[in-house]
């Protein structure tokens, strides 16, 4: 393998510009107005990296870079111009060839789905994606902390929605522990989540999450895999686009091991429409971008920003972009003129070139180029005709794309969404358990109350029954029939008693004929009749 990539040369083949692979992880900038040839330049550089065994990732915002998957054709309308340019710069090895390509798409329509989890995204980048203010970002951070404490996985937006609702229910408790957690802030975050869903952002969160190893492979010929993200639809949501690419850079930074300065990068990352990364970025996020760009080179990753205007890149980041290719800039407005002056000052001077003037005079396919040399110093700026690409210029057809997606090494690994048990399901289960326990408690209370009411009703009924019985007995005792029977019984008892008493008196005391006292017999008879009469009446 070669140790450098041929970028181009001056007309006539002089001053060849070579991108040294050992210095390719020092990042780069490709800038220029619309229609000046940036996309073709990027395509040629990616071809060079792939041929050298370096994997690449590029966001394809217009669909043109999908042509990397197919070889160019002599029948193409640009064939004559490309052949002429190759001859003009002395590129005798130029020939059409395809590149090994994998297609990706956040929406899963034009490539394999790309997903991450809410936890992996983290509160900082998610807050930027949702457009939250500092207070709302703080509440979101607390929600992440609560999920971590309670062992709740945050995989997709449903999980995030559930943990936010959980925090709203515990707002008073969490406020005491972590500071103010207002339901108003939680409501604002939930509304932002709804807006993100409306933009299709929910497709980005879930499992299986992207395995970065799938980005870093080579094919059976040792060529680096070119990973192309279909970003034409994604560009309709620029904040989602920028946040996704920043997340991807951060994941590479956190996942890959330190390897210092390798002979060639592991991966080269091309960030088109780079200004979107920095638009309205809060200070914390800007520092995160600066840190990643500064340190990721030691992980073997080179980052190449592609933008129309070089002043769109903050100075703290632009100062780390050592390999520079500047296409034509217009100078029609004061801002354009400032951009020309700024771009001219970033190149190592060449006595034979008026850089500020040359920037506005460049032809399509021509650029000002300054690259790091093997000793690490930048080369003097040169006007350079860019090497024409070997692959197809322009998009491939939907049928060609579908066939390539179906037959690449990724297969169906990411095609089926997996919804395993996470925060949403666990919190729903807890809510159901609490509701069941509450219902059971209510049922027990209701049963106890019902038993008490029943006992009270039974006591009242028994009391009423006793009263009725007593009243019935009184009524029966006072009835005419009962009175007649009682009177008859008394009369009979009295007669029977007299008879019995007389008979007893006769037996005990004898009759007057046996000489007994008549007076005594009469007195005893009266007494016995009284006693016996009482007994019979009772």
C-alpha positions in Angstrom: 0.0 0.0 0.0 1.1 3.5 -0.7 1.9 5.9 2.2 0.1 8.8 0.7 -3.0 9.8 -1.4 -2.6 11.7 -4.6 -4.9 14.8 -4.4 -3.9 16.6 -7.6 -1.2 18.7 -9.3 -0.7 21.9 -11.1 -1.7 22.1 -14.7 1.1 20.2 -16.5 1.7 17.8 -13.7 4.0 20.0 -11.6 3.8 20.3 -7.8 1.9 17.1 -7.0 -0.1 17.3 -3.8 0.1 14.3 -1.6 -1.9 13.7 1.6 0.5 11.8 3.8 -1.4 8.9 5.5 0.7 9.2 8.7 -0.6 12.9 9.0 -4.1 12.2 7.8 -5.4 12.0 11.4 -4.4 15.7 11.9 -7.8 16.5 10.4 -8.7 18.7 7.5 -11.0 21.3 5.9 -12.6 21.3 2.4 -14.3 24.6 1.7 -15.8 26.4 -1.2 -18.9 27.9 -2.7 -21.7 25.8 -4.1 -20.9 24.3 -7.5 -17.1 24.7 -7.2 -16.3 20.9 -7.0 -16.2 20.2 -3.3 -18.3 16.9 -3.6 -16.0 15.6 -6.4 -13.0 16.4 -4.3 -14.4 14.6 -1.3 -15.2 11.6 -3.5 -11.7 11.4 -4.8 -10.1 11.7 -1.3 -12.5 8.9 0.0 -11.4 6.7 -2.9 -7.8 7.2 -1.9 -8.4 6.4 1.7 -10.4 3.2 0.8 -7.7 2.0 -1.5 -5.1 2.5 1.3 -7.2 0.3 3.6 -8.7 3.1 5.7 -12.4 2.9 6.5 -14.4 6.1 5.9 -17.7 7.6 7.1 -19.5 10.3 5.1 -22.8 12.0 5.4 -24.4 12.2 1.9 -26.6 15.3 2.0 -27.4 15.4 -1.7 -27.3 11.7 -2.6 -24.3 12.2 -5.0 -21.8 10.3 -3.0 -23.7 7.1 -3.3 -22.0 6.9 -6.7 -18.9 5.6 -4.8 -20.5 2.2 -5.0 -20.3 2.0 -8.8 -17.4 2.4 -11.2 -17.5 5.4 -13.5 -18.2 4.9 -17.2 -16.7 6.1 -20.4 -20.2 6.8 -21.6 -20.8 9.3 -18.8 -21.1 12.9 -19.9 -18.2 14.0 -17.7 -15.9 11.3 -19.0 -14.0 13.5 -21.5 -13.4 16.3 -19.0 -12.2 13.9 -16.4 -9.9 12.1 -18.8 -8.5 15.4 -20.0 -7.8 16.5 -16.4 -6.2 13.2 -15.5 -3.8 13.7 -18.4 -3.2 17.3 -17.5 -1.9 16.4 -14.0 0.0 13.4 -15.2 -2.2 10.8 -13.5 -1.3 7.8 -15.6 -2.9 5.3 -13.2 -6.3 6.9 -13.4 -9.0 4.3 -14.3 -12.6 3.7 -13.3 -13.3 1.6 -10.2 -15.9 1.1 -7.6 -15.5 1.2 -3.8 -16.8 -1.2 -1.1 -19.8 0.7 0.3 -22.3 0.2 3.2 -25.4 2.4 3.3 -26.9 3.7 6.5 -30.0 5.7 7.2 -31.5 6.9 10.5 -35.0 6.3 9.1 -34.1 2.8 7.7 -35.3 3.7 4.3 -32.2 4.0 2.1 -29.8 1.9 4.2 -29.4 0.0 7.4 -31.0 1.7 10.5 -28.6 3.5 12.8 -29.7 3.5 16.4 -28.4 4.4 19.8 -30.0 4.4 23.2 -31.1 7.5 25.2 -28.5 6.6 27.9 -25.7 6.5 25.3 -26.7 9.8 23.9 -26.5 11.4 27.4 -28.3 14.5 28.8 -25.8 17.1 27.3 -26.3 16.2 23.6 -30.0 15.3 24.2 -30.6 18.7 25.7 -29.0 20.3 22.6 -31.1 18.1 20.4 -34.3 19.1 22.2 -33.4 22.8 22.4 -33.6 23.0 26.2 -32.5 25.9 28.3 -30.1 25.5 31.3 -32.8 24.9 33.8 -34.5 22.3 31.7 -31.2 20.6 30.9 -30.6 20.4 34.7 -34.0 18.7 35.2 -33.1 16.3 32.4 -29.8 15.5 34.0 -31.7 14.7 37.3 -34.0 12.4 35.4 -31.0 10.5 34.0 -29.5 10.3 37.6 -32.8 8.9 39.0 -33.0 6.3 36.2 -29.4 5.3 37.0 -30.1 5.1 40.8 -33.2 3.0 40.3 -31.6 0.7 37.7 -33.9 1.7 34.9 -32.6 1.4 31.4 -33.3 4.4 29.1 -33.3 2.9 25.6 -35.9 4.8 23.6 -38.0 7.9 23.8 -40.8 6.0 25.5 -38.4 5.2 28.3 -37.5 8.9 28.6 -41.1 9.9 28.6 -41.8 7.4 31.4 -38.9 8.5 33.6 -39.9 12.2 33.2 -43.5 11.3 34.3 -42.0 9.4 37.2 -39.9 12.4 38.2 -43.0 14.6 38.0 -44.8 12.4 40.5 -41.7 12.7 42.8 -41.1 16.3 42.2 -41.4 17.4 45.8 -39.0 14.6 47.0 -36.4 15.2 44.3 -36.5 19.0 44.8 -35.3 18.5 48.4 -32.5 16.2 47.2 -31.3 17.7 44.0 -32.8 21.2 43.8 -35.8 22.6 42.1 -37.6 20.0 39.9 -40.7 21.8 38.6 -43.5 20.1 36.8 -43.4 23.1 34.4 -39.8 22.2 33.3 -40.7 18.6 32.9 -43.7 19.6 30.8 -41.4 21.7 28.6 -39.1 18.7 28.0 -42.0 16.5 27.2 -43.3 19.0 24.6 -39.8 19.1 23.1 -39.9 15.3 22.9 -43.2 15.4 21.1 -41.6 17.8 18.6 -38.6 15.5 18.1 -41.0 12.6 17.5 -42.8 14.6 14.8 -39.4 15.0 13.0 -38.8 11.2 13.1 -36.3 11.4 15.9 -37.8 8.3 17.6 -36.3 6.2 14.8 -32.8 7.0 16.1 -33.4 5.7 19.6 -33.6 2.0 20.4 -31.9 -1.4 20.0 -30.0 -3.0 18.5 -27.6 0.0 18.9 -24.9 0.6 16.3 -21.7 -1.5 16.8 -18.9 0.8 15.8 -16.8 -2.2 14.7 -19.1 -2.4 11.7 -17.7 1.0 10.6 -14.0 -0.1 10.8 -13.8 -3.1 8.5 -12.0 -3.8 5.3 -13.2 -6.0 2.4 -11.6 -9.2 1.1 -9.2 -7.1 -1.0 -8.0 -5.0 1.9 -9.9 -1.9 0.9 -11.5 0.2 3.6 -15.3 0.1 3.8 -17.0 3.4 2.9 -19.9 4.0 5.2 -22.4 6.4 3.6 -25.2 7.9 5.6 -28.2 8.9 3.6 -28.8 12.4 4.9 -31.0 14.1 2.3 -34.1 13.5 4.4 -32.2 14.0 7.6 -31.2 17.5 6.5 -34.8 18.6 7.0 -34.0 18.3 10.7 -30.6 20.0 10.9 -30.4 19.8 14.7 -30.9 16.1 14.6 -28.4 15.8 11.8 -25.7 17.7 13.7 -26.4 16.0 17.0 -26.2 12.6 15.5 -22.8 13.2 13.9 -21.5 14.7 17.1 -22.7 11.7 19.0 -21.0 9.4 16.5 -17.7 11.3 16.9 -18.1 11.2 20.7 -18.8 7.4 20.6 -15.6 6.9 18.5 -13.6 9.0 21.0 -14.9 7.1 24.0 -14.8 3.6 22.5 -11.6 3.4 20.5 -8.3 2.8 22.4 -5.3 5.2 22.3 -2.9 4.3 19.6 -0.9 7.6 19.2 0.1 8.3 15.6 -0.4 5.2 13.5 0.9 4.8 10.0 -2.6 5.4 8.7 -5.9 6.2 10.3 -8.4 3.6 11.4 -11.2 5.8 10.2 -11.7 9.1 8.4 -14.8 11.0 9.2 -16.3 13.5 6.7 -18.7 16.0 8.2 -20.6 17.8 5.4 -22.5 21.0 6.1 -20.3 21.4 9.1 -21.6 24.8 10.1 -24.7 23.0 11.4 -22.7 21.5 14.2 -21.8 24.9 15.6 -25.0 26.9 15.0 -26.5 27.9 18.3 -24.3 25.5 20.1 -24.2 26.3 23.9 -20.8 26.8 25.5 -20.6 23.4 27.1 -21.3 21.7 23.8 -18.8 23.8 21.9 -16.1 22.8 24.4 -17.2 19.1 23.9 -16.7 19.5 20.2 -13.3 21.1 20.6 -12.2 18.4 23.0 -13.3 15.6 20.7 -11.6 17.1 17.6 -8.4 17.8 19.5 -8.0 14.4 21.2 -9.6 12.0 18.7 -6.6 12.0 16.5 -4.8 9.8 19.1 -7.5 7.2 18.6 -6.6 7.0 14.9 -9.5 9.0 13.6 -9.2 11.9 11.1 -12.1 14.4 10.9 -12.6 16.4 7.7 -15.1 19.3 7.8 -16.8 20.3 4.6 -18.4 23.7 4.4 -19.1 26.5 2.0 -17.5 29.2 4.1 -14.4 28.6 6.2 -15.4 31.2 8.8 -18.3 29.0 9.7 -15.8 26.9 11.7 -14.9 28.4 15.1 -11.3 29.4 15.5 -10.7 26.9 18.3 -11.6 24.0 16.0 -10.3 25.5 12.7 -6.9 25.8 14.3 -6.7 22.0 14.5 -7.5 21.4 10.8 -4.1 21.0 9.2 -4.9 19.6 5.8 -6.7 22.3 3.8 -8.3 22.4 0.4 -10.0 25.6 -0.6 -12.2 25.9 -3.6 -13.4 29.2 -5.1 -15.1 31.7 -2.8 -17.2 34.6 -4.0 -16.5 38.1 -2.7 -19.8 39.8 -3.4 -20.7 40.8 0.1 -18.6 42.2 3.1 -19.0 38.8 4.8 -17.7 37.0 1.7 -14.8 39.4 1.5 -14.0 38.7 5.2 -14.1 35.0 4.5 -11.7 35.4 1.6 -9.2 37.3 3.8 -9.6 34.8 6.6 -9.1 31.8 4.3 -6.0 33.4 2.7 -4.4 33.9 6.1 -4.7 30.3 7.0 -2.3 29.0 4.3 1.4 28.8 4.4 2.5 31.6 2.1 3.8 30.9 -1.4 5.7 33.9 -3.0 4.4 33.0 -6.4 0.7 33.1 -5.4 -1.6 35.9 -4.3 -3.9 33.7 -2.3 -6.6 36.3 -1.7 -6.9 37.0 -5.4 -6.6 33.3 -6.4 -9.5 32.2 -4.2 -11.9 34.3 -6.2 -10.4 33.2 -9.6 -10.3 29.4 -9.2 -12.0 27.2 -11.8 -14.4 24.3 -11.1 -12.3 21.4 -10.0 -9.4 23.6 -9.1 -8.4 24.5 -5.5 -5.8 26.0 -3.2 -4.1 23.1 -1.4 -1.8 22.9 1.6 -1.2 19.6 3.3 1.0 18.3 6.1 4.3 17.0 4.9 6.0 13.9 6.4 7.9 16.0 8.9 4.6 17.6 10.1 5.1 21.0 8.5 2.4 22.4 6.1 3.3 22.6 2.5 3.3 26.0 0.8 -0.1 26.7 -0.8 -0.4 25.6 -4.4 -3.1 26.1 -7.1 -4.1 22.5 -7.8 -6.2 20.6 -10.3 -8.0 18.0 -8.3 -7.7 14.4 -9.4 -10.9 13.2 -11.0 -12.8 10.4 -9.2 -12.7 6.8 -10.4 -16.2 6.0 -9.3 -19.5 7.2 -10.7 -20.2 10.9 -10.3 -23.8 11.3 -9.3 -26.3 9.1 -7.4 -27.0 5.4 -8.0 -30.5 4.2 -8.7 -32.9 3.0 -6.0 -32.7 -0.6 -7.4 -28.9 -0.5 -7.3 -29.0 0.8 -3.7 -31.5 -1.9 -2.6 -29.3 -4.6 -4.0 -26.2 -3.3 -2.3 -27.9 -3.0 1.0 -29.3 -6.5 0.8 -26.0 -8.1 -0.2 -23.4 -6.3 2.0 -21.7 -7.8 5.1 -24.1 -6.2 7.6 -27.1 -8.3 6.5 -30.2 -8.1 8.6 -28.3 -7.3 11.9 -30.1 -4.0 12.5 -33.3 -4.5 10.5 -35.5 -5.7 13.4 -36.2 -3.3 16.3 -35.8 -5.0 19.7 -37.9 -3.7 22.5 -36.6 -5.3 25.7 -37.7 -4.6 29.3 -36.6 -1.1 30.2 -37.8 2.0 32.1 -41.2 2.2 30.5 -42.1 -1.4 31.2 -40.6 -1.4 34.7 -42.3 1.8 35.7 -45.6 0.6 34.2 -45.3 -2.6 36.2 -44.6 -0.6 39.4 -47.6 1.6 38.7 -49.8 -1.5 38.0 -48.6 -3.1 41.3 -49.3 0.1 43.2 -52.7 0.4 41.7 -53.4 -3.3 42.5 -52.2 -2.8 46.1 -54.3 0.3 46.4 -57.3 -1.5 45.0 -56.8 -4.4 47.4 -56.5 -2.0 50.3 -59.7 -0.3 49.2 -61.4 -3.7 48.8 -60.4 -4.7 52.3 -61.6 -1.4 53.7 -64.8 -1.7 51.9 -65.3 -5.3 53.1 -64.6 -4.2 56.7 -67.0 -1.4 56.4 -69.6 -3.6 54.8 -69.2 -6.2 57.6 -69.6 -3.5 60.2 -72.8 -2.2 58.5 -74.1 -5.7 58.3 -73.5 -6.4 62.0 -75.2 -3.1 62.9 -78.1 -4.0 60.7 -78.3 -7.5 62.2 -78.3 -6.1 65.7 -80.9 -3.5 64.8 -83.0 -6.3 63.2 -82.6 -8.5 66.3 -83.7 -5.7 68.6 -86.6 -4.9 66.4 -87.6 -8.6 66.4 -87.4 -8.7 70.2 -89.6 -5.6 70.5 -92.0 -7.2 68.1 -92.1 -10.4 70.1 -92.8 -8.6 73.3 -95.4 -6.4 71.7 -97.0 -9.5 70.2 -97.1 -11.3 73.6 -98.7 -8.2 75.2 -101.2 -8.0 72.4 -102.0 -11.7 72.8 -102.4 -11.4 76.5 -104.9 -8.6 76.2 -107.1 -10.3 73.6 -110.8 -11.1 74.6 -110.3 -14.8 74.0 -107.2 -15.0 76.2 -109.0 -13.1 78.9 -112.0 -15.5 78.8 -109.7 -18.5 79.0 -107.8 -16.9 81.9 -111.1 -16.2 83.8 -112.3 -19.7 83.2 -109.1 -21.1 84.4 -109.2 -19.1 87.5 -112.8 -20.2 88.2 -112.0 -23.8 87.6 -108.9 -23.5 89.7 -110.8 -22.0 92.5 -113.4 -24.8 92.5 -110.9 -27.6 92.2 -108.9 -26.0 95.0 -111.9 -26.0 97.3 -112.7 -29.6 96.6 -109.1 -30.7 97.2 -108.8 -28.7 100.4 -112.0 -30.1 101.7 -110.9 -33.6 100.9 -107.5 -33.1 102.6 -109.2 -31.6 105.6 -111.5 -34.6 105.9 -108.6 -37.0 105.7 -106.4 -35.1 108.1 -108.7 -33.9 110.7 -111.6 -36.2 110.2 -115.3 -35.3 110.0 -117.4 -33.8 112.7 -118.9 -37.1 113.1 -115.7 -38.5 114.6 -115.7 -35.8 117.2 -113.4 -33.3 115.7 -113.8 -29.6 116.1 -115.9 -28.2 113.4 -114.4 -24.8 113.8 -110.9 -26.1 113.4 -111.8 -28.1 110.2 -113.4 -25.0 108.7 -110.3 -22.8 109.3 -107.9 -25.4 107.8 -110.2 -25.9 104.8 -110.2 -22.2 104.1 -106.4 -22.0 104.3 -105.9 -25.0 102.0 -108.3 -23.6 99.5 -106.4 -20.3 99.4 -103.0 -22.1 98.8 -104.3 -24.5 96.2 -106.3 -21.8 94.4 -103.1 -19.8 94.0 -101.2 -22.8 92.7 -103.9 -23.6 90.1 -104.1 -20.0 89.0 -100.3 -19.9 88.6 
